[in-house]
Amino acid sequence: MDRIIVERIVCYGYHGVLLEEQTLGQEFQVSLELGLDLSGHEDDHINRVPDYRAAVQMVEQVICGQSCQLLETLACRIADKLLALAGVFEVVVEVRKPNPPIPGVQGGVSIVVTRSK
């Protein structure tokens, strides 16, 4: 399986369980792996492969869109949207809160989901 990897898309959103997260918002970081088949793409033309710029725009739409409480829900929404890209048959999505409001957590919190067609 071939992969396109996009690392650390940074967006600001209003997701979380706490009221402060929903009103003040926070930074989210998203990394993607798009599973596809690149055999037969020797002609070097953008129309022959999924455009990962579109994937970045989809992530931004979800993060900046409807609020949700759970990071898990956010990751699943992104994965479901990315599976609609032509030529993509599997996605791995990591959604990260680099500064969660949890005392003692200094490395962030991440959720990773994998979805396929």
N, CA, C and O of each residue as an XYZ file, in Angstrom:
468
protein
N       0.838     -1.175      0.000
C       0.000      0.000      0.000
C       0.886      1.243      0.000
O       1.876      1.318      0.728
N       0.519      2.195     -0.814
C       1.231      3.471     -0.862
C       0.541      4.447      0.083
O      -0.630      4.282      0.424
N       1.292      5.469      0.499
C       0.744      6.428      1.464
C       1.178      7.845      1.140
O       2.301      8.091      0.700
N       0.264      8.762      1.369
C       0.579     10.186      1.433
C       0.489     10.550      2.905
O      -0.515     10.249      3.552
N       1.509     11.187      3.442
C       1.527     11.572      4.854
C       1.584     13.086      4.941
O       2.441     13.726      4.332
N       0.662     13.649      5.705
C       0.631     15.086      5.964
C       0.737     15.251      7.477
O      -0.096     14.732      8.220
N       1.754     15.967      7.930
C       2.024     16.077      9.364
C       1.711     17.474      9.910
O       2.012     18.495      9.291
N       1.106     17.474     11.075
C       0.870     18.669     11.899
C       0.143     19.806     11.192
O       0.679     20.906     11.053
N      -1.063     19.538     10.752
C      -1.954     20.599     10.310
C      -2.428     21.279     11.598
O      -2.969     20.612     12.480
N      -2.235     22.575     11.714
C      -2.575     23.287     12.950
C      -3.812     24.148     12.717
O      -3.844     24.975     11.805
N      -4.829     23.944     13.552
C      -6.083     24.687     13.461
C      -6.533     25.096     14.861
O      -6.126     24.508     15.863
N      -7.373     26.105     14.900
C      -7.953     26.556     16.167
C      -9.417     26.162     16.165
O     -10.136     26.424     15.201
N      -9.866     25.522     17.261
C     -11.250     25.074     17.323
C     -11.820     25.159     18.721
O     -11.117     25.478     19.680
N     -13.101     24.869     18.820
C     -13.856     25.009     20.069
C     -14.454     23.669     20.478
O     -15.673     23.520     20.565
N     -13.595     22.714     20.724
C     -14.024     21.359     21.062
C     -13.517     20.995     22.445
O     -12.413     21.375     22.835
N     -14.334     20.254     23.182
C     -13.923     19.784     24.492
C     -15.109     19.626     25.413
O     -16.214     20.080     25.118
N     -14.860     18.976     26.532
C     -15.905     18.736     27.528
C     -16.137     19.970     28.390
O     -17.269     20.274     28.764
N     -15.060     20.675     28.700
C     -15.160     21.824     29.595
C     -15.711     23.056     28.885
O     -15.423     23.283     27.709
N     -16.497     23.842     29.597
C     -17.069     25.065     29.054
C     -15.985     26.010     28.543
O     -16.171     26.680     27.527
N     -14.862     26.064     29.241
C     -13.761     26.935     28.818
C     -13.237     26.534     27.440
O     -12.903     27.393     26.624
N     -13.168     25.240     27.187
C     -12.698     24.759     25.887
C     -13.683     25.144     24.781
O     -13.278     25.477     23.667
N     -14.960     25.096     25.095
C     -15.986     25.394     24.115
C     -16.121     26.891     23.834
O     -16.553     27.283     22.749
N     -15.755     27.722     24.802
C     -15.895     29.170     24.615
C     -14.589     29.861     24.242
O     -14.587     30.770     23.412
N     -13.483     29.444     24.842
C     -12.196     30.073     24.557
C     -11.480     29.417     23.376
O     -10.710     30.068     22.670
N     -11.734     28.140     23.170
C     -11.082     27.412     22.095
C      -9.647     27.057     22.426
O      -9.125     27.402     23.486
N      -9.021     26.356     21.484
C      -7.628     25.946     21.661
C      -7.074     25.425     20.345
O      -7.814     25.203     19.386
N      -5.774     25.235     20.314
C      -5.098     24.708     19.130
C      -5.271     23.195     19.064
O      -5.225     22.495     20.076
N      -5.472     22.715     17.837
C      -5.498     21.286     17.554
C      -4.471     21.010     16.464
O      -4.267     21.826     15.566
N      -3.835     19.863     16.553
C      -2.861     19.449     15.541
C      -3.336     18.122     14.964
O      -3.697     17.200     15.696
N      -3.327     18.046     13.646
C      -3.830     16.856     12.968
C      -2.775     16.346     11.991
O      -2.217     17.114     11.207
N      -2.509     15.046     12.047
C      -1.631     14.390     11.084
C      -2.434     13.308     10.363
O      -3.320     12.681     10.944
N      -2.107     13.105      9.090
C      -2.877     12.202      8.242
C      -1.978     11.212      7.517
O      -0.838     11.524      7.172
N      -2.502     10.027      7.294
C      -1.937      9.074      6.347
C      -3.078      8.671      5.426
O      -4.117      8.190      5.876
N      -2.871      8.874      4.140
C      -3.874      8.506      3.149
C      -3.367      7.292      2.393
O      -2.339      7.362      1.720
N      -4.075      6.189      2.498
C      -3.689      4.962      1.804
C      -4.266      4.947      0.399
O      -5.456      5.195      0.208
N      -3.418      4.656     -0.590
C      -3.827      4.674     -1.980
C      -2.908      3.780     -2.795
O      -1.939      3.225     -2.278
N      -3.225      3.651     -4.068
C      -2.403      2.855     -4.971
C      -1.788      3.801     -5.999
O      -2.502      4.375     -6.822
N      -0.475      3.964     -5.954
C       0.212      4.879     -6.868
C       0.781      4.179     -8.100
O       1.432      4.819     -8.926
N       0.546      2.886     -8.233
C       1.049      2.212     -9.435
C       0.299      2.757    -10.651
O      -0.904      3.016    -10.598
N       1.032      2.920    -11.733
C       0.421      3.451    -12.945
C       0.377      4.966    -13.010
O      -0.269      5.530    -13.893
N       1.057      5.631    -12.083
C       1.035      7.097    -12.069
C       2.354      7.693    -12.543
O       2.810      8.714    -12.028
N       2.951      7.053    -13.515
C       4.233      7.523    -14.022
C       4.114      8.784    -14.867
O       5.128      9.406    -15.184
N       2.892      9.176    -15.241
C       2.727     10.329    -16.129
C       2.904     11.672    -15.418
O       2.862     12.718    -16.065
N       3.100     11.660    -14.098
C       3.432     12.878    -13.340
C       2.395     13.980    -13.506
O       2.742     15.122    -13.806
N       1.115     13.640    -13.310
C       0.043     14.620    -13.462
C      -0.817     14.643    -12.203
O      -1.229     13.594    -11.708
N      -1.088     15.841    -11.688
C      -1.820     16.013    -10.422
C      -3.218     15.394    -10.459
O      -3.725     14.970     -9.421
N      -3.840     15.333    -11.618
C      -5.196     14.788    -11.709
C      -5.240     13.268    -11.562
O      -6.321     12.683    -11.510
N      -4.085     12.633    -11.497
C      -4.033     11.170    -11.398
C      -3.912     10.670     -9.961
O      -3.976      9.464     -9.717
N      -3.741     11.572     -9.022
C      -3.595     11.196     -7.604
C      -4.478     12.095     -6.746
O      -4.840     13.188     -7.179
N      -4.834     11.656     -5.532
C      -5.576     12.534     -4.632
C      -4.738     13.777     -4.297
O      -3.541     13.673     -4.029
N      -5.365     14.921     -4.316
C      -4.694     16.187     -4.024
C      -4.708     16.389     -2.509
O      -5.769     16.617     -1.927
N      -3.553     16.309     -1.871
C      -3.538     16.414     -0.413
C      -3.855     17.823      0.077
O      -4.104     18.013      1.267
N      -3.852     18.806     -0.808
C      -4.328     20.142     -0.410
C      -5.806     20.079     -0.054
O      -6.255     20.765      0.865
N      -6.563     19.262     -0.772
C      -7.984     19.083     -0.476
C      -8.157     18.412      0.886
O      -9.080     18.744      1.630
N      -7.280     17.478      1.210
C      -7.337     16.813      2.519
C      -7.114     17.822      3.638
O      -7.804     17.784      4.657
N      -6.156     18.724      3.454
C      -5.894     19.758      4.466
C      -7.115     20.656      4.627
O      -7.478     20.998      5.752
N      -7.744     21.037      3.544
C      -8.947     21.871      3.619
C     -10.079     21.153      4.351
O     -10.819     21.774      5.113
N     -10.213     19.856      4.124
C     -11.250     19.079      4.815
C     -11.008     19.074      6.319
O     -11.946     19.232      7.102
N      -9.763     18.895      6.723
C      -9.421     18.918      8.149
C      -9.780     20.281      8.741
O     -10.396     20.353      9.804
N      -9.403     21.340      8.068
C      -9.702     22.693      8.552
C     -11.202     22.910      8.688
O     -11.646     23.520      9.660
N     -11.992     22.423      7.734
C     -13.445     22.563      7.794
C     -14.024     21.870      9.020
O     -14.905     22.412      9.687
N     -13.531     20.679      9.312
C     -14.054     19.938     10.466
C     -13.634     20.612     11.767
O     -14.465     20.798     12.655
N     -12.366     20.982     11.897
C     -11.890     21.608     13.140
C     -12.588     22.937     13.372
O     -12.940     23.260     14.507
N     -12.789     23.701     12.331
C     -13.420     25.024     12.467
C     -14.942     24.943     12.425
O     -15.614     25.965     12.563
N     -15.490     23.762     12.240
C     -16.930     23.578     12.105
C     -17.618     23.296     13.425
O     -17.233     23.818     14.471
N     -18.627     22.474     13.359
C     -19.481     22.157     14.500
C     -18.676     21.621     15.676
O     -17.865     20.708     15.521
N     -18.906     22.188     16.836
C     -18.203     21.801     18.050
C     -18.625     20.409     18.515
O     -19.778     20.010     18.346
N     -17.692     19.686     19.094
C     -18.010     18.405     19.723
C     -17.226     18.304     21.029
O     -16.211     18.976     21.210
N     -17.698     17.477     21.914
C     -17.060     17.349     23.217
C     -15.834     16.454     23.170
O     -14.835     16.734     23.833
N     -15.900     15.390     22.399
C     -14.855     14.373     22.454
C     -13.855     14.486     21.308
O     -14.232     14.706     20.157
N     -12.591     14.332     21.638
C     -11.525     14.284     20.649
C     -11.733     13.077     19.725
O     -11.411     13.131     18.539
N     -12.266     12.009     20.275
C     -12.559     10.809     19.491
C     -13.564     11.112     18.380
O     -13.394     10.666     17.245
N     -14.600     11.863     18.707
C     -15.618     12.241     17.721
C     -14.997     13.096     16.627
O     -15.283     12.906     15.445
N     -14.161     14.021     17.018
C     -13.491     14.902     16.066
C     -12.635     14.094     15.088
O     -12.684     14.329     13.881
N     -11.859     13.153     15.599
C     -11.006     12.314     14.746
C     -11.849     11.476     13.783
O     -11.493     11.335     12.613
N     -12.945     10.930     14.258
C     -13.816     10.119     13.395
C     -14.474     10.964     12.313
O     -14.608     10.509     11.177
N     -14.881     12.168     12.639
C     -15.469     13.060     11.630
C     -14.471     13.361     10.516
O     -14.821     13.351      9.336
N     -13.249     13.624     10.897
C     -12.208     13.908      9.903
C     -11.966     12.680      9.027
O     -11.903     12.793      7.802
N     -11.832     11.522      9.642
C     -11.576     10.287      8.887
C     -12.698      9.999      7.899
O     -12.435      9.650      6.748
N     -13.940     10.142      8.335
C     -15.079      9.881      7.451
C     -15.073     10.817      6.250
O     -15.369     10.397      5.132
N     -14.742     12.065      6.474
C     -14.704     13.053      5.393
C     -13.573     12.728      4.403
O     -13.764     12.824      3.190
N     -12.411     12.348      4.916
C     -11.265     12.059      4.053
C     -11.472     10.830      3.183
O     -10.918     10.751      2.086
N     -12.259      9.872      3.653
C     -12.515      8.675      2.857
C     -13.294      8.988      1.584
O     -13.359      8.159      0.677
N     -13.884     10.175      1.512
C     -14.616     10.584      0.311
C     -13.675     11.027     -0.816
O     -14.116     11.176     -1.955
N     -12.395     11.239     -0.518
C     -11.447     11.635     -1.560
C     -11.275     10.504     -2.575
O     -11.063      9.350     -2.203
N     -11.369     10.845     -3.837
C     -11.214      9.849     -4.894
C      -9.819      9.226     -4.827
O      -8.815      9.928     -4.712
N      -9.780      7.901     -4.900
C      -8.513      7.184     -4.909
C      -7.987      6.809     -3.539
O      -7.026      6.047     -3.438
N      -8.596      7.327     -2.482
C      -8.157      7.018     -1.117
C      -9.003      5.862     -0.596
O     -10.232      5.943     -0.593
N      -8.349      4.781     -0.153
C      -9.109      3.649      0.379
C      -8.862      3.384      1.852
O      -9.525      2.535      2.448
N      -7.914      4.102      2.449
C      -7.694      3.991      3.892
C      -7.152      5.319      4.412
O      -6.385      5.999      3.730
N      -7.561      5.680      5.627
C      -7.026      6.875      6.273
C      -6.650      6.555      7.713
O      -7.327      5.790      8.400
N      -5.558      7.161      8.145
C      -5.167      7.151      9.552
C      -5.111      8.615      9.959
O      -4.402      9.417      9.352
N      -5.865      8.948     10.988
C      -5.969     10.335     11.435
C      -5.547     10.415     12.894
O      -6.075      9.695     13.741
N      -4.599     11.291     13.181
C      -4.224     11.586     14.560
C      -4.638     13.018     14.858
O      -4.215     13.952     14.177
N      -5.471     13.183     15.885
C      -5.879     14.509     16.346
C      -5.257     14.703     17.719
O      -5.382     13.857     18.605
N      -4.587     15.835     17.873
C      -3.814     16.089     19.087
C      -4.204     17.416     19.713
O      -4.308     18.435     19.031
N      -4.417     17.389     21.026
C      -4.543     18.597     21.839
C      -3.180     18.792     22.498
O      -2.831     18.046     23.413
N      -2.406     19.775     22.052
C      -1.076     19.931     22.634
C      -1.095     20.465     24.071
O      -0.141     20.269     24.825
N      -2.186     21.140     24.441
C      -2.265     21.740     25.780
C      -3.605     21.436     26.436
O      -4.394     22.353     26.667
N      -3.879     20.181     26.740
C      -5.175     19.850     27.339
C      -5.273     20.415     28.760
O      -4.268     20.514     29.464
N      -6.476     20.781     29.171
C      -6.643     21.321     30.524
C      -6.670     20.223     31.583
O      -7.643     20.086     32.324
N      -5.602     19.453     31.645
C      -5.497     18.353     32.601
C      -4.219     18.563     33.402
O      -3.129     18.518     32.831
N      -4.321     18.786     34.686
C      -3.120     18.996     35.501
C      -2.146     17.816     35.364
O      -2.541     16.652     35.417
N      -0.889     18.146     35.189
C       0.150     17.130     35.114
C       0.463     16.630     33.715
O       1.506     16.010     33.507
N      -0.421     16.886     32.743
C      -0.170     16.435     31.367
C       0.569     17.539     30.631
O       0.037     18.632     30.434
N       1.806     17.246     30.225
C       2.605     18.258     29.552
C       2.940     17.887     28.115
O       3.461     18.722     27.376
N       2.656     16.666     27.705
C       2.990     16.229     26.356
C       1.816     16.211     25.410
O       1.963     15.799     24.259
N       0.659     16.641     25.857
C      -0.521     16.626     25.012
C      -1.259     15.301     25.082
O      -0.823     14.352     25.732
N      -2.393     15.268     24.391
C      -3.243     14.081     24.309
C      -3.585     13.867     22.839
O      -3.929     14.816     22.134
N      -3.493     12.627     22.378
C      -3.783     12.322     20.976
C      -4.765     11.167     20.881
O      -4.810     10.282     21.735
N      -5.550     11.207     19.811
C      -6.421     10.112     19.431
C      -6.043      9.729     18.011
O      -5.876     10.601     17.158
N      -5.904      8.427     17.746
C      -5.587      7.944     16.413
C      -6.700      6.992     15.979
O      -7.027      6.037     16.683
N      -7.279      7.272     14.801
C      -8.300      6.382     14.246
C      -7.874      5.939     12.849
O      -7.213      6.681     12.122
N      -8.261      4.729     12.491
C      -8.011      4.188     11.159
C      -9.347      3.770     10.567
O     -10.139      3.077     11.206
N      -9.583      4.203      9.333
C     -10.812      3.842      8.632
C     -10.446      3.426      7.214
O      -9.474      3.920      6.641
N     -11.240      2.506      6.652
C     -10.997      2.094      5.275
C     -12.316      1.809      4.568
O     -13.352      1.583      5.193
N     -12.236      1.829      3.244
C     -13.403      1.523      2.409
C     -13.409      0.042      2.113
O     -14.304     -0.446      1.422
